[in-house]
């Protein structure tokens, strides 16, 4: 299931390629269309970067609070989070979550896709 924002971004890329390939439009129109598509793509990319930055600050904050509560150094907590065991566990949890989501929300996912 592709999130709507990614679907929108992919649609903009397709429209941009279609605008370049068309022979029915003037070069002036193509330039204006490409500029508009590029502005939309830039705004979506910046939005994704902002979401990623907010999520990263949130994760860093949680790790910092955990380091304060547990009394370990932040470096130890980060090393633990990025250990192979933690990565394997998080992949396992993600796979179980996806299967449960698919099982319980099967009808809802099909109707939106």
Gaussian input, Z-matrix of N, CA and C with variables (Angstrom, degrees):
# hf/3-21g

backbone

0 1
 N
 C     1     B1
 C     2     B2     1     A1
 N     3     B3     2     A2     1     D1
 C     4     B4     3     A3     2     D2
 C     5     B5     4     A4     3     D3
 N     6     B6     5     A5     4     D4
 C     7     B7     6     A6     5     D5
 C     8     B8     7     A7     6     D6
 N     9     B9     8     A8     7     D7
 C    10    B10     9     A9     8     D8
 C    11    B11    10    A10     9     D9
 N    12    B12    11    A11    10    D10
 C    13    B13    12    A12    11    D11
 C    14    B14    13    A13    12    D12
 N    15    B15    14    A14    13    D13
 C    16    B16    15    A15    14    D14
 C    17    B17    16    A16    15    D15
 N    18    B18    17    A17    16    D16
 C    19    B19    18    A18    17    D17
 C    20    B20    19    A19    18    D18
 N    21    B21    20    A20    19    D19
 C    22    B22    21    A21    20    D20
 C    23    B23    22    A22    21    D21
 N    24    B24    23    A23    22    D22
 C    25    B25    24    A24    23    D23
 C    26    B26    25    A25    24    D24
 N    27    B27    26    A26    25    D25
 C    28    B28    27    A27    26    D26
 C    29    B29    28    A28    27    D27
 N    30    B30    29    A29    28    D28
 C    31    B31    30    A30    29    D29
 C    32    B32    31    A31    30    D30
 N    33    B33    32    A32    31    D31
 C    34    B34    33    A33    32    D32
 C    35    B35    34    A34    33    D33
 N    36    B36    35    A35    34    D34
 C    37    B37    36    A36    35    D35
 C    38    B38    37    A37    36    D36
 N    39    B39    38    A38    37    D37
 C    40    B40    39    A39    38    D38
 C    41    B41    40    A40    39    D39
 N    42    B42    41    A41    40    D40
 C    43    B43    42    A42    41    D41
 C    44    B44    43    A43    42    D42
 N    45    B45    44    A44    43    D43
 C    46    B46    45    A45    44    D44
 C    47    B47    46    A46    45    D45
 N    48    B48    47    A47    46    D46
 C    49    B49    48    A48    47    D47
 C    50    B50    49    A49    48    D48
 N    51    B51    50    A50    49    D49
 C    52    B52    51    A51    50    D50
 C    53    B53    52    A52    51    D51
 N    54    B54    53    A53    52    D52
 C    55    B55    54    A54    53    D53
 C    56    B56    55    A55    54    D54
 N    57    B57    56    A56    55    D55
 C    58    B58    57    A57    56    D56
 C    59    B59    58    A58    57    D57
 N    60    B60    59    A59    58    D58
 C    61    B61    60    A60    59    D59
 C    62    B62    61    A61    60    D60
 N    63    B63    62    A62    61    D61
 C    64    B64    63    A63    62    D62
 C    65    B65    64    A64    63    D63
 N    66    B66    65    A65    64    D64
 C    67    B67    66    A66    65    D65
 C    68    B68    67    A67    66    D66
 N    69    B69    68    A68    67    D67
 C    70    B70    69    A69    68    D68
 C    71    B71    70    A70    69    D69
 N    72    B72    71    A71    70    D70
 C    73    B73    72    A72    71    D71
 C    74    B74    73    A73    72    D72
 N    75    B75    74    A74    73    D73
 C    76    B76    75    A75    74    D74
 C    77    B77    76    A76    75    D75
 N    78    B78    77    A77    76    D76
 C    79    B79    78    A78    77    D77
 C    80    B80    79    A79    78    D78
 N    81    B81    80    A80    79    D79
 C    82    B82    81    A81    80    D80
 C    83    B83    82    A82    81    D81
 N    84    B84    83    A83    82    D82
 C    85    B85    84    A84    83    D83
 C    86    B86    85    A85    84    D84
 N    87    B87    86    A86    85    D85
 C    88    B88    87    A87    86    D86
 C    89    B89    88    A88    87    D87
 N    90    B90    89    A89    88    D88
 C    91    B91    90    A90    89    D89
 C    92    B92    91    A91    90    D90
 N    93    B93    92    A92    91    D91
 C    94    B94    93    A93    92    D92
 C    95    B95    94    A94    93    D93
 N    96    B96    95    A95    94    D94
 C    97    B97    96    A96    95    D95
 C    98    B98    97    A97    96    D96
 N    99    B99    98    A98    97    D97
 C   100   B100    99    A99    98    D98
 C   101   B101   100   A100    99    D99
 N   102   B102   101   A101   100   D100
 C   103   B103   102   A102   101   D101
 C   104   B104   103   A103   102   D102
 N   105   B105   104   A104   103   D103
 C   106   B106   105   A105   104   D104
 C   107   B107   106   A106   105   D105
 N   108   B108   107   A107   106   D106
 C   109   B109   108   A108   107   D107
 C   110   B110   109   A109   108   D108
 N   111   B111   110   A110   109   D109
 C   112   B112   111   A111   110   D110
 C   113   B113   112   A112   111   D111
 N   114   B114   113   A113   112   D112
 C   115   B115   114   A114   113   D113
 C   116   B116   115   A115   114   D114
 N   117   B117   116   A116   115   D115
 C   118   B118   117   A117   116   D116
 C   119   B119   118   A118   117   D117
 N   120   B120   119   A119   118   D118
 C   121   B121   120   A120   119   D119
 C   122   B122   121   A121   120   D120
 N   123   B123   122   A122   121   D121
 C   124   B124   123   A123   122   D122
 C   125   B125   124   A124   123   D123
 N   126   B126   125   A125   124   D124
 C   127   B127   126   A126   125   D125
 C   128   B128   127   A127   126   D126
 N   129   B129   128   A128   127   D127
 C   130   B130   129   A129   128   D128
 C   131   B131   130   A130   129   D129
 N   132   B132   131   A131   130   D130
 C   133   B133   132   A132   131   D131
 C   134   B134   133   A133   132   D132
 N   135   B135   134   A134   133   D133
 C   136   B136   135   A135   134   D134
 C   137   B137   136   A136   135   D135
 N   138   B138   137   A137   136   D136
 C   139   B139   138   A138   137   D137
 C   140   B140   139   A139   138   D138
 N   141   B141   140   A140   139   D139
 C   142   B142   141   A141   140   D140
 C   143   B143   142   A142   141   D141
 N   144   B144   143   A143   142   D142
 C   145   B145   144   A144   143   D143
 C   146   B146   145   A145   144   D144
 N   147   B147   146   A146   145   D145
 C   148   B148   147   A147   146   D146
 C   149   B149   148   A148   147   D147
 N   150   B150   149   A149   148   D148
 C   151   B151   150   A150   149   D149
 C   152   B152   151   A151   150   D150
 N   153   B153   152   A152   151   D151
 C   154   B154   153   A153   152   D152
 C   155   B155   154   A154   153   D153
 N   156   B156   155   A155   154   D154
 C   157   B157   156   A156   155   D155
 C   158   B158   157   A157   156   D156
 N   159   B159   158   A158   157   D157
 C   160   B160   159   A159   158   D158
 C   161   B161   160   A160   159   D159
 N   162   B162   161   A161   160   D160
 C   163   B163   162   A162   161   D161
 C   164   B164   163   A163   162   D162
 N   165   B165   164   A164   163   D163
 C   166   B166   165   A165   164   D164
 C   167   B167   166   A166   165   D165
 N   168   B168   167   A167   166   D166
 C   169   B169   168   A168   167   D167
 C   170   B170   169   A169   168   D168
 N   171   B171   170   A170   169   D169
 C   172   B172   171   A171   170   D170
 C   173   B173   172   A172   171   D171
 N   174   B174   173   A173   172   D172
 C   175   B175   174   A174   173   D173
 C   176   B176   175   A175   174   D174
 N   177   B177   176   A176   175   D175
 C   178   B178   177   A177   176   D176
 C   179   B179   178   A178   177   D177
 N   180   B180   179   A179   178   D178
 C   181   B181   180   A180   179   D179
 C   182   B182   181   A181   180   D180
 N   183   B183   182   A182   181   D181
 C   184   B184   183   A183   182   D182
 C   185   B185   184   A184   183   D183
 N   186   B186   185   A185   184   D184
 C   187   B187   186   A186   185   D185
 C   188   B188   187   A187   186   D186
 N   189   B189   188   A188   187   D187
 C   190   B190   189   A189   188   D188
 C   191   B191   190   A190   189   D189
 N   192   B192   191   A191   190   D190
 C   193   B193   192   A192   191   D191
 C   194   B194   193   A193   192   D192
 N   195   B195   194   A194   193   D193
 C   196   B196   195   A195   194   D194
 C   197   B197   196   A196   195   D195
 N   198   B198   197   A197   196   D196
 C   199   B199   198   A198   197   D197
 C   200   B200   199   A199   198   D198
 N   201   B201   200   A200   199   D199
 C   202   B202   201   A201   200   D200
 C   203   B203   202   A202   201   D201
 N   204   B204   203   A203   202   D202
 C   205   B205   204   A204   203   D203
 C   206   B206   205   A205   204   D204
 N   207   B207   206   A206   205   D205
 C   208   B208   207   A207   206   D206
 C   209   B209   208   A208   207   D207
 N   210   B210   209   A209   208   D208
 C   211   B211   210   A210   209   D209
 C   212   B212   211   A211   210   D210
 N   213   B213   212   A212   211   D211
 C   214   B214   213   A213   212   D212
 C   215   B215   214   A214   213   D213
 N   216   B216   215   A215   214   D214
 C   217   B217   216   A216   215   D215
 C   218   B218   217   A217   216   D216
 N   219   B219   218   A218   217   D217
 C   220   B220   219   A219   218   D218
 C   221   B221   220   A220   219   D219
 N   222   B222   221   A221   220   D220
 C   223   B223   222   A222   221   D221
 C   224   B224   223   A223   222   D222
 N   225   B225   224   A224   223   D223
 C   226   B226   225   A225   224   D224
 C   227   B227   226   A226   225   D225
 N   228   B228   227   A227   226   D226
 C   229   B229   228   A228   227   D227
 C   230   B230   229   A229   228   D228
 N   231   B231   230   A230   229   D229
 C   232   B232   231   A231   230   D230
 C   233   B233   232   A232   231   D231
 N   234   B234   233   A233   232   D232
 C   235   B235   234   A234   233   D233
 C   236   B236   235   A235   234   D234
 N   237   B237   236   A236   235   D235
 C   238   B238   237   A237   236   D236
 C   239   B239   238   A238   237   D237
 N   240   B240   239   A239   238   D238
 C   241   B241   240   A240   239   D239
 C   242   B242   241   A241   240   D240
 N   243   B243   242   A242   241   D241
 C   244   B244   243   A243   242   D242
 C   245   B245   244   A244   243   D243
 N   246   B246   245   A245   244   D244
 C   247   B247   246   A246   245   D245
 C   248   B248   247   A247   246   D246
 N   249   B249   248   A248   247   D247
 C   250   B250   249   A249   248   D248
 C   251   B251   250   A250   249   D249
 N   252   B252   251   A251   250   D250
 C   253   B253   252   A252   251   D251
 C   254   B254   253   A253   252   D252
 N   255   B255   254   A254   253   D253
 C   256   B256   255   A255   254   D254
 C   257   B257   256   A256   255   D255
 N   258   B258   257   A257   256   D256
 C   259   B259   258   A258   257   D257
 C   260   B260   259   A259   258   D258
 N   261   B261   260   A260   259   D259
 C   262   B262   261   A261   260   D260
 C   263   B263   262   A262   261   D261
 N   264   B264   263   A263   262   D262
 C   265   B265   264   A264   263   D263
 C   266   B266   265   A265   264   D264
 N   267   B267   266   A266   265   D265
 C   268   B268   267   A267   266   D266
 C   269   B269   268   A268   267   D267
 N   270   B270   269   A269   268   D268
 C   271   B271   270   A270   269   D269
 C   272   B272   271   A271   270   D270
 N   273   B273   272   A272   271   D271
 C   274   B274   273   A273   272   D272
 C   275   B275   274   A274   273   D273
 N   276   B276   275   A275   274   D274
 C   277   B277   276   A276   275   D275
 C   278   B278   277   A277   276   D276
 N   279   B279   278   A278   277   D277
 C   280   B280   279   A279   278   D278
 C   281   B281   280   A280   279   D279
 N   282   B282   281   A281   280   D280
 C   283   B283   282   A282   281   D281
 C   284   B284   283   A283   282   D282
 N   285   B285   284   A284   283   D283
 C   286   B286   285   A285   284   D284
 C   287   B287   286   A286   285   D285
 N   288   B288   287   A287   286   D286
 C   289   B289   288   A288   287   D287
 C   290   B290   289   A289   288   D288
 N   291   B291   290   A290   289   D289
 C   292   B292   291   A291   290   D290
 C   293   B293   292   A292   291   D291
 N   294   B294   293   A293   292   D292
 C   295   B295   294   A294   293   D293
 C   296   B296   295   A295   294   D294
 N   297   B297   296   A296   295   D295
 C   298   B298   297   A297   296   D296
 C   299   B299   298   A298   297   D297
 N   300   B300   299   A299   298   D298
 C   301   B301   300   A300   299   D299
 C   302   B302   301   A301   300   D300
 N   303   B303   302   A302   301   D301
 C   304   B304   303   A303   302   D302
 C   305   B305   304   A304   303   D303
 N   306   B306   305   A305   304   D304
 C   307   B307   306   A306   305   D305
 C   308   B308   307   A307   306   D306
 N   309   B309   308   A308   307   D307
 C   310   B310   309   A309   308   D308
 C   311   B311   310   A310   309   D309
 N   312   B312   311   A311   310   D310
 C   313   B313   312   A312   311   D311
 C   314   B314   313   A313   312   D312
 N   315   B315   314   A314   313   D313
 C   316   B316   315   A315   314   D314
 C   317   B317   316   A316   315   D315
 N   318   B318   317   A317   316   D316
 C   319   B319   318   A318   317   D317
 C   320   B320   319   A319   318   D318
 N   321   B321   320   A320   319   D319
 C   322   B322   321   A321   320   D320
 C   323   B323   322   A322   321   D321
 N   324   B324   323   A323   322   D322
 C   325   B325   324   A324   323   D323
 C   326   B326   325   A325   324   D324
 N   327   B327   326   A326   325   D325
 C   328   B328   327   A327   326   D326
 C   329   B329   328   A328   327   D327
 N   330   B330   329   A329   328   D328
 C   331   B331   330   A330   329   D329
 C   332   B332   331   A331   330   D330
 N   333   B333   332   A332   331   D331
 C   334   B334   333   A333   332   D332
 C   335   B335   334   A334   333   D333
 N   336   B336   335   A335   334   D334
 C   337   B337   336   A336   335   D335
 C   338   B338   337   A337   336   D336

   B1=1.4485
   B2=1.5273
   B3=1.3036
   B4=1.4627
   B5=1.5271
   B6=1.3403
   B7=1.4749
   B8=1.5239
   B9=1.3409
   B10=1.4676
   B11=1.5229
   B12=1.3385
   B13=1.4687
   B14=1.5237
   B15=1.3324
   B16=1.4618
   B17=1.5230
   B18=1.3330
   B19=1.4603
   B20=1.5261
   B21=1.3329
   B22=1.4559
   B23=1.5246
   B24=1.3228
   B25=1.4654
   B26=1.5233
   B27=1.3251
   B28=1.4685
   B29=1.5286
   B30=1.3281
   B31=1.4625
   B32=1.5209
   B33=1.3327
   B34=1.4653
   B35=1.5240
   B36=1.3301
   B37=1.4694
   B38=1.5296
   B39=1.3401
   B40=1.4747
   B41=1.5314
   B42=1.3366
   B43=1.4647
   B44=1.5220
   B45=1.3072
   B46=1.4709
   B47=1.5283
   B48=1.3234
   B49=1.4669
   B50=1.5281
   B51=1.3343
   B52=1.4652
   B53=1.5320
   B54=1.3335
   B55=1.4655
   B56=1.5244
   B57=1.3101
   B58=1.4715
   B59=1.5248
   B60=1.3165
   B61=1.4702
   B62=1.5265
   B63=1.3229
   B64=1.4604
   B65=1.5292
   B66=1.3112
   B67=1.4696
   B68=1.5304
   B69=1.3345
   B70=1.4632
   B71=1.5237
   B72=1.3216
   B73=1.4681
   B74=1.5246
   B75=1.3190
   B76=1.4618
   B77=1.5266
   B78=1.3178
   B79=1.4580
   B80=1.5282
   B81=1.3317
   B82=1.4567
   B83=1.5240
   B84=1.3439
   B85=1.4534
   B86=1.5187
   B87=1.3419
   B88=1.4679
   B89=1.5246
   B90=1.3329
   B91=1.4636
   B92=1.5220
   B93=1.3198
   B94=1.4694
   B95=1.5336
   B96=1.3295
   B97=1.4701
   B98=1.5209
   B99=1.3286
   B100=1.4637
   B101=1.5236
   B102=1.3249
   B103=1.4599
   B104=1.5322
   B105=1.3324
   B106=1.4680
   B107=1.5304
   B108=1.3314
   B109=1.4647
   B110=1.5240
   B111=1.3134
   B112=1.4643
   B113=1.5233
   B114=1.3165
   B115=1.4701
   B116=1.5289
   B117=1.3310
   B118=1.4689
   B119=1.5276
   B120=1.3305
   B121=1.4614
   B122=1.5249
   B123=1.3354
   B124=1.4606
   B125=1.5221
   B126=1.3248
   B127=1.4665
   B128=1.5270
   B129=1.3429
   B130=1.4661
   B131=1.5281
   B132=1.3268
   B133=1.4624
   B134=1.5218
   B135=1.3227
   B136=1.4663
   B137=1.5282
   B138=1.3277
   B139=1.4677
   B140=1.5354
   B141=1.3399
   B142=1.4648
   B143=1.5232
   B144=1.3331
   B145=1.4729
   B146=1.5241
   B147=1.3193
   B148=1.4634
   B149=1.5231
   B150=1.3254
   B151=1.4682
   B152=1.5253
   B153=1.3180
   B154=1.4615
   B155=1.5261
   B156=1.3269
   B157=1.4649
   B158=1.5256
   B159=1.3221
   B160=1.4654
   B161=1.5212
   B162=1.3344
   B163=1.4590
   B164=1.5268
   B165=1.3272
   B166=1.4625
   B167=1.5284
   B168=1.3264
   B169=1.4687
   B170=1.5290
   B171=1.3219
   B172=1.4652
   B173=1.5150
   B174=1.3210
   B175=1.4684
   B176=1.5197
   B177=1.3303
   B178=1.4676
   B179=1.5235
   B180=1.3211
   B181=1.4664
   B182=1.5142
   B183=1.3289
   B184=1.4700
   B185=1.5231
   B186=1.3278
   B187=1.4653
   B188=1.5275
   B189=1.3157
   B190=1.4602
   B191=1.5278
   B192=1.3479
   B193=1.4676
   B194=1.5203
   B195=1.3366
   B196=1.4606
   B197=1.5217
   B198=1.3316
   B199=1.4642
   B200=1.5256
   B201=1.3253
   B202=1.4675
   B203=1.5301
   B204=1.3411
   B205=1.4672
   B206=1.5255
   B207=1.3157
   B208=1.4640
   B209=1.5240
   B210=1.3228
   B211=1.4532
   B212=1.5111
   B213=1.3210
   B214=1.4581
   B215=1.5252
   B216=1.3138
   B217=1.4550
   B218=1.5261
   B219=1.3035
   B220=1.4668
   B221=1.5266
   B222=1.3220
   B223=1.4702
   B224=1.5257
   B225=1.3335
   B226=1.4672
   B227=1.5229
   B228=1.3202
   B229=1.4651
   B230=1.5286
   B231=1.3256
   B232=1.4635
   B233=1.5290
   B234=1.3311
   B235=1.4691
   B236=1.5208
   B237=1.3281
   B238=1.4641
   B239=1.5355
   B240=1.3356
   B241=1.4634
   B242=1.5206
   B243=1.3385
   B244=1.4570
   B245=1.5272
   B246=1.3276
   B247=1.4611
   B248=1.5253
   B249=1.3258
   B250=1.4652
   B251=1.5212
   B252=1.3188
   B253=1.4672
   B254=1.5302
   B255=1.3325
   B256=1.4660
   B257=1.5260
   B258=1.3305
   B259=1.4670
   B260=1.5204
   B261=1.3384
   B262=1.4659
   B263=1.5263
   B264=1.3310
   B265=1.4669
   B266=1.5297
   B267=1.3249
   B268=1.4669
   B269=1.5250
   B270=1.3272
   B271=1.4690
   B272=1.5248
   B273=1.3272
   B274=1.4619
   B275=1.5172
   B276=1.3254
   B277=1.4725
   B278=1.5238
   B279=1.3339
   B280=1.4664
   B281=1.5308
   B282=1.3215
   B283=1.4648
   B284=1.5249
   B285=1.3184
   B286=1.4706
   B287=1.5262
   B288=1.3267
   B289=1.4614
   B290=1.5296
   B291=1.3328
   B292=1.4638
   B293=1.5174
   B294=1.3258
   B295=1.4686
   B296=1.5225
   B297=1.3416
   B298=1.4614
   B299=1.5237
   B300=1.3188
   B301=1.4631
   B302=1.5285
   B303=1.3300
   B304=1.4638
   B305=1.5231
   B306=1.3275
   B307=1.4657
   B308=1.5316
   B309=1.3294
   B310=1.4545
   B311=1.5265
   B312=1.3189
   B313=1.4569
   B314=1.5266
   B315=1.3222
   B316=1.4618
   B317=1.5270
   B318=1.3127
   B319=1.4636
   B320=1.5217
   B321=1.3360
   B322=1.4639
   B323=1.5228
   B324=1.3333
   B325=1.4714
   B326=1.5162
   B327=1.3213
   B328=1.4670
   B329=1.5173
   B330=1.3272
   B331=1.4511
   B332=1.5199
   B333=1.3651
   B334=1.4730
   B335=1.5023
   B336=1.3199
   B337=1.4672
   B338=1.4480
   A1=108.79
   A2=116.64
   A3=121.82
   A4=108.57
   A5=117.54
   A6=119.39
   A7=111.00
   A8=117.37
   A9=121.13
   A10=113.60
   A11=118.01
   A12=118.80
   A13=111.15
   A14=116.73
   A15=118.94
   A16=110.33
   A17=115.84
   A18=119.79
   A19=110.25
   A20=116.34
   A21=121.15
   A22=110.99
   A23=116.34
   A24=120.86
   A25=110.80
   A26=116.82
   A27=119.74
   A28=110.88
   A29=116.97
   A30=120.60
   A31=111.69
   A32=116.13
   A33=119.44
   A34=111.24
   A35=116.50
   A36=119.33
   A37=110.83
   A38=115.72
   A39=118.85
   A40=110.96
   A41=116.67
   A42=120.18
   A43=110.74
   A44=115.41
   A45=119.78
   A46=110.27
   A47=116.56
   A48=119.70
   A49=111.41
   A50=115.90
   A51=119.47
   A52=110.59
   A53=116.15
   A54=119.99
   A55=110.86
   A56=117.55
   A57=120.94
   A58=110.35
   A59=116.45
   A60=120.75
   A61=114.03
   A62=117.72
   A63=119.16
   A64=111.15
   A65=113.93
   A66=118.14
   A67=111.13
   A68=116.67
   A69=120.82
   A70=113.27
   A71=117.61
   A72=120.38
   A73=110.24
   A74=114.51
   A75=119.18
   A76=110.18
   A77=115.41
   A78=120.04
   A79=111.17
   A80=116.45
   A81=120.22
   A82=110.71
   A83=117.64
   A84=121.16
   A85=110.23
   A86=116.52
   A87=119.99
   A88=111.14
   A89=116.40
   A90=119.85
   A91=110.84
   A92=116.89
   A93=120.48
   A94=110.44
   A95=116.54
   A96=120.29
   A97=110.54
   A98=117.47
   A99=120.57
   A100=111.60
   A101=116.49
   A102=120.11
   A103=110.23
   A104=116.87
   A105=120.48
   A106=110.82
   A107=117.10
   A108=120.04
   A109=110.93
   A110=116.93
   A111=120.60
   A112=111.25
   A113=117.16
   A114=120.83
   A115=110.37
   A116=117.20
   A117=120.43
   A118=110.61
   A119=116.53
   A120=120.62
   A121=110.13
   A122=116.80
   A123=120.29
   A124=111.13
   A125=116.99
   A126=119.09
   A127=111.24
   A128=117.37
   A129=119.93
   A130=111.29
   A131=116.65
   A132=120.45
   A133=110.65
   A134=116.69
   A135=119.89
   A136=111.21
   A137=115.96
   A138=119.62
   A139=110.72
   A140=116.89
   A141=120.17
   A142=110.66
   A143=116.60
   A144=120.55
   A145=110.91
   A146=116.83
   A147=120.71
   A148=110.82
   A149=116.53
   A150=120.36
   A151=110.07
   A152=116.94
   A153=120.88
   A154=111.08
   A155=117.22
   A156=120.88
   A157=110.77
   A158=117.17
   A159=120.63
   A160=110.60
   A161=116.66
   A162=120.38
   A163=110.71
   A164=117.00
   A165=120.31
   A166=111.47
   A167=116.72
   A168=120.52
   A169=109.72
   A170=116.72
   A171=120.32
   A172=112.11
   A173=116.38
   A174=120.38
   A175=110.41
   A176=116.74
   A177=119.94
   A178=110.66
   A179=117.15
   A180=120.61
   A181=112.14
   A182=116.29
   A183=120.11
   A184=110.35
   A185=117.31
   A186=120.22
   A187=111.29
   A188=116.56
   A189=120.49
   A190=110.84
   A191=116.27
   A192=120.33
   A193=110.50
   A194=116.34
   A195=119.77
   A196=110.97
   A197=116.99
   A198=120.27
   A199=110.57
   A200=117.78
   A201=121.06
   A202=111.39
   A203=116.01
   A204=120.05
   A205=110.71
   A206=116.42
   A207=121.16
   A208=111.18
   A209=116.65
   A210=120.16
   A211=113.66
   A212=117.20
   A213=120.49
   A214=109.05
   A215=114.76
   A216=119.00
   A217=109.11
   A218=115.92
   A219=120.81
   A220=111.14
   A221=116.60
   A222=120.49
   A223=110.48
   A224=117.29
   A225=120.78
   A226=111.20
   A227=116.60
   A228=120.50
   A229=110.31
   A230=117.31
   A231=121.34
   A232=110.38
   A233=117.16
   A234=120.87
   A235=110.66
   A236=116.65
   A237=120.42
   A238=109.98
   A239=117.44
   A240=120.87
   A241=111.14
   A242=117.43
   A243=120.69
   A244=113.30
   A245=117.12
   A246=120.02
   A247=109.41
   A248=116.30
   A249=120.36
   A250=111.58
   A251=116.82
   A252=119.91
   A253=110.52
   A254=116.37
   A255=120.03
   A256=110.70
   A257=117.86
   A258=120.40
   A259=111.70
   A260=116.75
   A261=120.69
   A262=110.16
   A263=116.36
   A264=119.82
   A265=110.57
   A266=117.83
   A267=119.71
   A268=111.48
   A269=118.27
   A270=120.23
   A271=109.93
   A272=116.99
   A273=120.55
   A274=112.52
   A275=116.31
   A276=120.48
   A277=110.60
   A278=117.43
   A279=120.65
   A280=110.88
   A281=117.31
   A282=120.09
   A283=111.44
   A284=116.54
   A285=120.05
   A286=110.16
   A287=116.66
   A288=121.05
   A289=110.94
   A290=116.64
   A291=119.49
   A292=111.90
   A293=116.92
   A294=120.29
   A295=110.88
   A296=117.14
   A297=120.21
   A298=111.12
   A299=115.98
   A300=120.27
   A301=110.08
   A302=115.80
   A303=120.28
   A304=110.25
   A305=116.88
   A306=121.28
   A307=111.88
   A308=116.91
   A309=120.24
   A310=113.89
   A311=117.17
   A312=120.07
   A313=111.88
   A314=116.48
   A315=121.30
   A316=112.19
   A317=117.76
   A318=121.64
   A319=110.98
   A320=116.21
   A321=120.15
   A322=111.41
   A323=116.81
   A324=120.47
   A325=110.73
   A326=118.03
   A327=120.13
   A328=111.59
   A329=117.52
   A330=119.43
   A331=112.58
   A332=117.55
   A333=119.49
   A334=111.76
   A335=119.88
   A336=121.73
   A337=111.30
   D1=117.38
   D2=-179.06
   D3=-88.28
   D4=128.22
   D5=177.61
   D6=-59.92
   D7=150.23
   D8=-176.82
   D9=-57.41
   D10=-36.87
   D11=-179.07
   D12=-66.25
   D13=-38.18
   D14=177.68
   D15=-68.69
   D16=-37.62
   D17=177.53
   D18=-61.81
   D19=-41.00
   D20=177.77
   D21=-63.24
   D22=-42.38
   D23=179.23
   D24=-63.98
   D25=-43.93
   D26=177.88
   D27=-63.46
   D28=-38.48
   D29=177.52
   D30=-63.11
   D31=-38.39
   D32=178.01
   D33=-65.58
   D34=-39.49
   D35=177.17
   D36=-63.29
   D37=-41.02
   D38=179.08
   D39=-64.08
   D40=-43.66
   D41=179.27
   D42=-62.84
   D43=-38.30
   D44=-179.85
   D45=-63.77
   D46=-45.40
   D47=178.36
   D48=-64.48
   D49=-38.72
   D50=179.17
   D51=-64.74
   D52=-38.74
   D53=179.39
   D54=-65.79
   D55=-36.84
   D56=179.50
   D57=-68.18
   D58=-40.84
   D59=-173.46
   D60=-78.38
   D61=-21.97
   D62=-175.12
   D63=-66.39
   D64=140.14
   D65=178.84
   D66=-103.61
   D67=-4.84
   D68=-177.91
   D69=-83.74
   D70=-9.60
   D71=-175.47
   D72=-108.79
   D73=152.24
   D74=178.54
   D75=-76.11
   D76=161.20
   D77=178.09
   D78=-62.62
   D79=-34.74
   D80=178.71
   D81=-62.13
   D82=-43.83
   D83=178.98
   D84=-65.25
   D85=-41.88
   D86=179.67
   D87=-60.42
   D88=-41.95
   D89=179.08
   D90=-62.25
   D91=-43.44
   D92=-179.42
   D93=-66.91
   D94=-41.90
   D95=179.95
   D96=-65.27
   D97=-43.79
   D98=179.78
   D99=-64.11
   D100=-37.52
   D101=177.58
   D102=-63.79
   D103=-42.45
   D104=179.44
   D105=-65.78
   D106=-44.87
   D107=178.36
   D108=-63.51
   D109=-40.05
   D110=179.49
   D111=-63.62
   D112=-38.95
   D113=178.14
   D114=-64.51
   D115=-41.23
   D116=178.55
   D117=-66.07
   D118=-42.59
   D119=179.48
   D120=-63.50
   D121=-41.16
   D122=177.88
   D123=-62.11
   D124=-43.42
   D125=-178.67
   D126=-65.44
   D127=-39.52
   D128=176.94
   D129=-65.70
   D130=-40.74
   D131=179.25
   D132=-63.65
   D133=-42.38
   D134=178.12
   D135=-65.07
   D136=-36.68
   D137=176.82
   D138=-63.71
   D139=-42.92
   D140=177.21
   D141=-61.75
   D142=-41.77
   D143=179.28
   D144=-63.54
   D145=-39.23
   D146=178.64
   D147=-64.90
   D148=-43.35
   D149=178.27
   D150=-62.63
   D151=-43.25
   D152=178.69
   D153=-63.78
   D154=-40.09
   D155=179.14
   D156=-65.74
   D157=-42.55
   D158=178.51
   D159=-63.10
   D160=-43.33
   D161=178.65
   D162=-63.94
   D163=-40.10
   D164=179.74
   D165=-65.23
   D166=-41.35
   D167=177.49
   D168=-64.78
   D169=-38.96
   D170=177.49
   D171=-62.44
   D172=-45.91
   D173=178.86
   D174=-64.04
   D175=-43.75
   D176=178.63
   D177=-61.70
   D178=-39.37
   D179=178.16
   D180=-63.91
   D181=-43.63
   D182=178.24
   D183=-62.98
   D184=-43.13
   D185=178.55
   D186=-63.66
   D187=-39.08
   D188=179.31
   D189=-65.30
   D190=-44.34
   D191=178.33
   D192=-63.43
   D193=-41.24
   D194=178.12
   D195=-62.54
   D196=-40.31
   D197=178.19
   D198=-63.40
   D199=-38.01
   D200=178.35
   D201=-67.19
   D202=-42.16
   D203=-177.17
   D204=-69.93
   D205=-47.24
   D206=-176.09
   D207=-74.79
   D208=-30.38
   D209=179.72
   D210=92.03
   D211=9.15
   D212=176.85
   D213=-90.29
   D214=165.56
   D215=173.83
   D216=-75.08
   D217=150.69
   D218=-178.69
   D219=-59.91
   D220=-33.78
   D221=179.60
   D222=-62.66
   D223=-38.96
   D224=178.21
   D225=-65.73
   D226=-41.14
   D227=179.76
   D228=-64.99
   D229=-44.95
   D230=179.68
   D231=-63.46
   D232=-41.25
   D233=177.53
   D234=-61.57
   D235=-38.62
   D236=179.25
   D237=-67.37
   D238=-42.39
   D239=-178.17
   D240=-64.83
   D241=-35.97
   D242=-177.63
   D243=-97.40
   D244=17.08
   D245=175.89
   D246=-74.54
   D247=162.27
   D248=-180.00
   D249=-61.40
   D250=-39.04
   D251=-179.09
   D252=-62.16
   D253=-44.80
   D254=-179.53
   D255=-65.61
   D256=-38.68
   D257=178.40
   D258=-65.40
   D259=-42.19
   D260=178.74
   D261=-64.27
   D262=-42.99
   D263=179.19
   D264=-63.36
   D265=-43.66
   D266=-178.54
   D267=-66.77
   D268=-36.74
   D269=175.48
   D270=-65.31
   D271=-41.95
   D272=177.41
   D273=-61.53
   D274=-44.95
   D275=177.86
   D276=-62.86
   D277=-40.54
   D278=179.24
   D279=-63.71
   D280=-41.36
   D281=179.41
   D282=-65.92
   D283=-42.02
   D284=177.23
   D285=-63.11
   D286=-42.70
   D287=178.28
   D288=-59.81
   D289=-45.22
   D290=179.96
   D291=-62.50
   D292=-40.90
   D293=178.79
   D294=-65.70
   D295=-43.45
   D296=178.53
   D297=-64.62
   D298=-41.27
   D299=179.20
   D300=-63.20
   D301=-42.90
   D302=179.26
   D303=-63.62
   D304=-39.63
   D305=-177.88
   D306=-69.93
   D307=-47.48
   D308=-173.90
   D309=-82.74
   D310=-28.87
   D311=-177.35
   D312=-114.59
   D313=29.61
   D314=-175.85
   D315=-58.22
   D316=-47.77
   D317=-178.44
   D318=-67.04
   D319=-41.23
   D320=-179.12
   D321=-64.63
   D322=-40.67
   D323=179.59
   D324=-67.08
   D325=-38.39
   D326=-179.40
   D327=-68.58
   D328=-35.51
   D329=-178.02
   D330=-73.15
   D331=-27.18
   D332=178.68
   D333=-86.63
   D334=-21.52
   D335=-176.92
   D336=-89.66

